[in-house]
């Protein structure tokens, strides 16, 4: 890692220099001289990443092309290519360096580059803005050319060239929390578990258009799967759309054949991956805060303080472990762990009282303080999502997401059973720590549903309701619910079977789910750092 970082930072570059573009590390290692990707007078970056997945042929491959020039002799160019199976280092080729006159060689060099691009994609480089994907050809990956990874590594280390970086002003528990959610290695490891290949689509370089393309491919797949026996009858279309998804969202399956996305379960898994990428893409600018961040008065501050400030929170306060609210959270966890979620036990490590900026104002403007049926409910999510969640709040899936991925329509989901929400943290025996939220949710008049309804958001609107209750056969004992002086219900009774047998027999869910379709009805109250203690199998 240190060697890789040293290579990338040879001759420390100015991040404002347009001609400073990242090179593929394997290429840099083979060249003793300093080189850079060529950027022409119109600002075109002569660098492209291509990807292609074809399940029938077990193809899952990449192709990189770069036109590079020597920094010490800017009239000398070469074309570098790298190709292979996603997940492998692949093979490389470098054309001979040329000392032709710049204009002459530029014509020759770009011909090499353009020829490669045309051969691999069937598109013209000059017309790449109207890129079309052809069967059996590569697709161009849309990448964000922001700050390079070397500079980001320096920031993460606090290496800014200024040896007088102040100490972090945050409380140790908050500093640890901020470092936890901004940990790029954690993000890459969690996404790797979903077979996402961050080497081909670096997390700091995600484009919104890439996320949209991923959603659109899944939406098309959902439409095919919605047809009776769609996965069987339309296998060729399933394969075509699976190829399309894996091409725009690169996956590493090793030497295994990429699986067809031919079930609702696999569709849901891929949807969760794109949701996580969407959270990361929407907040990647926060990772690129100035290497020497400053406070509102212009004073230098520690980078972790800068990350914390970028979350734009009104306050985040760790609770004393003997505080009444801490004990309340522990009781809620202890009483509402579902019997069917027996793979792990939950341990409350820390509780933070939390308030997001603008959230109280939105809550009041929507009249939620006067709304009946306000409950303190659980929400769990992957650790990768929490920079986005804390800085932007819980969000509703975009229009391009397939509606069939959401049991009760596109909304924000909560539970009164802690383990129901904890399962959405997707921990494992290697990564046992996670974050969960306890939110005050203004449910108002609920629409009770016993079965899944992908159009529940429209049903709620048509019925003039405020939320959906997906009714479960199990629920916290209603007799043990506590209502605070401010009217907030805390349903932390011991989980048991629903008393109403007739209603219970109609339920398709094991546990309750609460869904709101207006994010103004959500107010963050507590952020819980949780440890998952897995039982021996």
N, C-alpha and C positions, 0 to 999 in steps of 0.2 A: 504493500500500500504506500509506504514512504517512497519507494523507488518510483512508483507510478506517478505520485504527486510531484516528485522532483522533475521527472521528465516533462510533465505538462506545464511546469512553471519555469522552464529554462528561459532565461532572458525575460523576467517578469513583465507581462504585458499590461498596457493601459486598457482598462475595460471599456473605455470610450473609443478605442481605435477600431474602426469598422473592419479593418483587414485582419484583426486578431480573431480567428475562428478556430474552434477545437479540431485537432487532428485525431485520427484513430490511433490509439496507443501502440498497436502492433507496428504500424507504419513508422511512427516516431522512433521507436526503439531500434529500427533498422537503419536509420539515417543519422549520421553524426552531425550534420549541419542543421541550422535552424530553418524551419520551413513553415509556411502558412497556406491556408486555403485561399485560392485566388478569389478576389471580389472585383468585378469590373467597374468601369466608370459610372454605370447605371445602378450600382449597388447590388447586382446579382451575385449571389453566393454560389460558387461552382462546387456544390456539394449536395449529394442526393442519397437517400436511403430507400431501398426498394425491398418489398416483401412479397412472397407468394406462397399460398397454401393450396394444395390439391390433394384431398384425402384419398381418392382412388389410386393415385400414383405414390402415395405416402411422401408427397413433397411438402416440406415446411422450411422454406429457405429464404435467405436474405442476399442482397447484393448492394454494396456500397461503391460509389464512384466519387472521386475527388480530383479536381484540378489544383495542383499545388505549385508554389513558387518558392525559390530560395529568398530568404529575407535579405541576405547579404548581396545577392545578385538577382534582383527582381526581373531580369530579362530571361531567366532560366526557369523552365516549366517542366512538369511531368504529370502524367495521369496515373493515379493510384486506384486500384480496384481491390475489393475484398469480398469474398463470397463463401457461402457454406450453409449448413443446416442451422436453424435457429437453436441456440444453446451451445454451439461449437464455436471455436475461434475461427475456423475456416481457413481458406487459402488466400494468398495475396499476390498481386502483380504490380510492378512499377515500370512504366515505360522509361526509355532512356531520357536522361536530362538533355535538353537542347540549348545551345547557345545561339540559335538563330536570332535575327532581329526580332524584337518583341512583336511587332505587328504581324510579321510573317509567321512566327511561331504560334501567336495567338490563334491565327486562322487554322494552322495545322493542329495545334493542341486541342482547340475546341472541337475540331472535327473528330478527334479520337474520343473525346468526352461525349459529344453528341451522338456519335455512332454507337457507342456502348448503350447510351440511354435509349436510343431508337430501337436497337436490337432487342433489348430486354423488356421494353414496355409497349412498343408499337406507337409511341407518341413522339412528337417533335419536342426537343428541349425548349425551343423558342415559344412553343404553344402550350407549355406545361400548365399554364393557368386554367386551361380548359381540359385538364387531364381526364382521359377515359380509360377504364380498366377493360382489358381484353382477355378472353379465355386463354389460358395457357401462358399468359404473360405476367410480369411483375406489376404490382401497384406501388405508386409513390407514397411514402409516408409523409404526412404533413407535420413538420417539426418547428418548434419555436427556437429561434436563434437568439436567446438571451445571453446572460452571463455564462462563462464557461465553468465547468465543474471544478477546475483548479481553484478559481477564485472563491467558489462556494466552500470548498474544503478549507481554504484559508480562513473564511469567516467563521466556519464551525469551530475552528481551533482558536479563534480570536486573533489570528495572525494578520494584522492589517498594515504592518510596517511601522506602527506606532507602538512603542514599548510602554506607553503610559496609559493603557486601557484601565479604566477604573474597576474596582471590585464590583461584583454583582450586588445590587441593593435588595434583591428579593429575599424573603424568608427562605431558608433552606428547603422546606417542603414544596414551596411554590417553584423555586428554581429547578428542583428535581422533576416536578411535574411538567414544566415547560420544556426541559431537555427531553423528557420522555415522548411528548407528542410531536416534537420537531425532529426526531431521530430518523434520518433518511434511511439508515441501514435497516431499522425496524420496518419501515414502510416497504422497502424492497423485499425483505424476507417474508412479510405477511402476504404480499402480492405474488411472490414466488410460489407460495402454497396453492395459489389459484392458477399456476402455470403461466402467469404473465411474465414476459421477458423484458425486464427494465433496461437491459443492455441495448436492445434495439429501439426502445421507446423510453428514453431517460425520463425520470419522474419530473425533473425540472424543466423539461422541454415539451410537455404535453400541450397540444392545441385543442381548443374547444371544438374545432371542426372534426378532430379525430374522435372525440367523445360522441359527438352527434352521429358520425358514421357508424360507430359501434352500436349506439341505441337503434339506429335505423335498421341495421342488419338483424338485430334481435326482434325488432317489431315485425319485420317480414317473416322471420321464423315463427313468431307467435301466431301470426295469421295462418300459416300453413298448418301448424300443430292444432289450431282450433277446429279445423275440419275433421270430421269423423274419420278415424284411422289415418289421419293426415301423415303421420310419420312413416306409415307403410305405403300408402297409395302414392305419396309424393316424395319418395326417397331421393330421386335425382334433384328435386328442388331443395330438399333439406341439405343435401350435400353441397349444392351450389352456394346456398346461403351460409352454411357453416364455413366453407372456404372463404367467403367474403368476410365473415366476421374475424376469422383467425388472421386474415391478411391485413386488415386495418388495425386490429388489436393483437400484436405479435404474442404468441405463446411458445413456451419451450416444453416440448413433449419428449425430449431426448430422441431416441431412435424409434419410439412408438408411433403408431399411426394416430394422427389427431382424431379424437372421437367426434362422431356426428352429434350435433346438438338436436337430438331427436326426442327429448322428453321435457315435460314441464320442470322437473327437478334440475336438469342440466341448464335449461333456459334460465331458471331462477338464479343458479350459481353464477352464470355469466353476467346476468343483470346486476348482481351484487358487486362483481368485479368492476363493471363500468361505472356503477354508482361510486365506488371507492376512488376510481380514477377521476371521476367528475369532481369529487371533493378536493382531491389533490390539485387538479388543474385550476380550480377556482381560487385556490389560496396559494399557489406556488409563488406569487409575487411577494408574499409575506416572508418566504425563505430568502428572498433576494434583497432584504432590507440593507441599507448601507453597511459596509464592512466596519465602519466606525460610527454607529448610530448615535443620535443626539436626542436629548429630551426637548421639551417645549421651549426651554430657555436657551437652547443651542449648546448645552454642555455635553461633552462626551459621556456615553454610558456603556456599560458592558453589553456585548451582543445578546446575551440571554434576556437582559432587561429590554432590549429592543424588540426581541421576539414577543415578550409578554405584552409590551405596549401595542404591538400590532394586532393583538387579539381584541383590543378595544372593549375591555370589560370595565364595568363600573366598580366592581370589587370581586375579589377571590380571596377568601379568608379560611385558613385551616382551623377546624374546630378542635378544642381540647377533647381528649379521649374520654373525659369524665363529664362532658357537657350533656345536657338533657337531649339536645338534638342529635348528638352522636349516638346516644343510647337508643333514641327512637329509630334511627336508621338500622342499627344492629338488630333491634326487635323485628323490624319490617323484613330484614333479610332472614332472620331465624324462623319466623312464622310462615313465610310465603314461598319457601323453597318447595317446588312441586315434587311429589314422590316419584314421578316418572323420570325426573332429571337427576338420576342417581349416580352419574359418572364422576361427580365432583361435589365438594363442599365449598361454600363461599366464605371468605374471610375478609372482613372490612378492615382495610389497612389505614385509610385516611378518609375524612369527609371534609369537603370544602364548601362553605357557604358561597353562593355564586349569584351574580347579577350581570346580565349583558346590557351594554349601552343601548339605548332606545327601546328596549323591551318593555319597561314599565309604561312608557308613554303610549306605545302601540296597544298594550293591554287595556289601558284606560280609555283610549280613543275608540276601541272596539266594544266598550261597555262590559268587558269581561269581569270587572270588579263587582258588577251588579248581577252577573249571570248566576243562576242556581247550579247546583251539582258540580262543584269544583273539587277535584280530587288530586292527591299527590300520587303520581304514577311513575313507573319505571320506563326507561328507554335505554337499550343497549346497542352498541355499534362497534365496528372494528376500530382499533386504536388508530389506524391510518386516517380515519375520518374526523378525528377530534380537533385538528386545527381548523378545519372548515366548520364544524359544528359550533365551536366556541366563538369563532370570529363572525360567522354569518347566520348562526342559528340552525335549527332543524328545518329542512326544506322539503318541498313536495317535488316528486319526480316530474321531469319536463314532459312536454307533449310528445316528443319523439320516443319516449320509453314505452314499451308494450304494456298495455293495461292488464294483461293476463298475469303479469308478474306480481300483482298486488291483490291479495285476497278480497279486500273490501275497497278497491279503488285506490286512486292516487291520493294519499294523504299521509299524515304522520301518525305512526303506530305506537301505542303504549300498552302496558300491562300492569295488573295489580299483583302479579306473581313474579317475584324477582328472578327466578330461574328461567321463566319464559323469555324475559328480555336478555338475561345473561347469555343465553345460547347464541344471540346475535353478535356477541363480542368475538366469537370464533377463536377462542384460545385453544391451546393444546398443552401437552406435557412439557414442551420446550419453552413456550411463551405463556406463562401462567398469570401474568398481571394484565389488568384491563381497566378501563374506565366505564362508569355507568352514570346516568343522570336520574335524578328525581325531579320531576317537573310538576308545577301546579298547572293543571289542565282544566280550562273552563269547558265542561262538557255540555252544560245546558240540557236541552231536551234531546234525548238520545233515540236513535232508530235501532231497535233490537233486531238482530239478524241471527238466525240459527245455522245458516249455510253461507258459503262463500258467494259474494256478488261483486263482480268486477266493476259494476256500474253503481256501487253503493254511494259514491259521491253525488251522483245525479239523483239517486233516490232520496238522499238526505235533503237536497235542495228542493225537490218536488214536494216532499212532505213537510217542508218548512221546519226541519229539525236542525240541530246544531252539531251533531256528531253521530257516530255509529258505535254500537256496542255489539261486538261479535261475541255471542254468549257461549261460555264454556261449561262443561259438566262439573268442573271444579272451580271453587272460588273461596276467597278469604271469608271467614265467618262474619256475616254482616253485623251480628250482635256485638262484635269486638271492635268495630270501626269507631274511631275517635274523631270528633270535630273540634277544631281549634277555635279560640274566641273570634278569629277573623273569618270563620265559616269554611275553612279548608278541611275536607274529609281525608283521613288517613286510614285506608282499608288494610290495616296490618293484623287482622285476625288470622288465626290458624287456618291454613288451607284445608278444605274438605269438600265433599260432594255437595252440589247444589241441592237444597232441600226440596224445591218444587220438582217432583218426579216427572210430571208431565212435560215441563220445560226441559228438564235434564235429558230426557229421552230424545228430544228434538235436536239437541246440540251436536254439531259435527266437530266442534273444537273441544280440546281438553280444558283449556284455560281461557279466561276472558281476554279480549283485545278491545282497546278503545282507540278510535280513529277520529281525528279532526282534520278538516280540509281548509282551514284558515289558520296560518301560523301565528296570527295575533292572539289566538286562544291558548298559547303556550307561554309559560313563564318559568325560566330555569330557577331552581331553588338550591339544589345540592349537586355537587360533582363528587362521585365516590370512587376512590381508588380501591380496586378489588383484587384479591388473589384467589385463583381457582386451584384448590387443593384436590388433585385427581386421586381417586381411589385406585389401589392396585387391581389390575384386571385378573 
